[in-house]
Amino acid sequence: MDIKRALRNVQDTGKVTVGFKETRKSLRSKKVKLVIVAKNCPEGELEELKAFKVPIYTFTGNNAELGASSGKPFSISTMGIIDGGKSDILLLKGETE
């Protein structure tokens, strides 16, 4: 699967949260099915996200690359997938702890 294409597709056809605070809020309301984090996501934020027992996929690039791959003109450390839309992004194997 081409993760960059899947990220762009889910932005266009699905429903996502962008940023740690928005993703955490959606996790609390049990809406998020998959969390994507940049490889340089702060460890404290990552540990907090793991507590929600939702699959977490670590994007191979940093936060600037995750933002660019998502079609955003800014850095993104965390992204929550609520609805995959026409993307197959929910098939990604994330870790759950």
Secondary structure, 3 states (H helix, E strand, C coil): CCHHHHHHHHHHHCEEEECHHHHHHHHHCCCCCEEEECCCCCHHHHHHHHCCCCCEEECCCCHHHHHHHCCCCCCCCEEEEEECCCCCHHHCCCECC
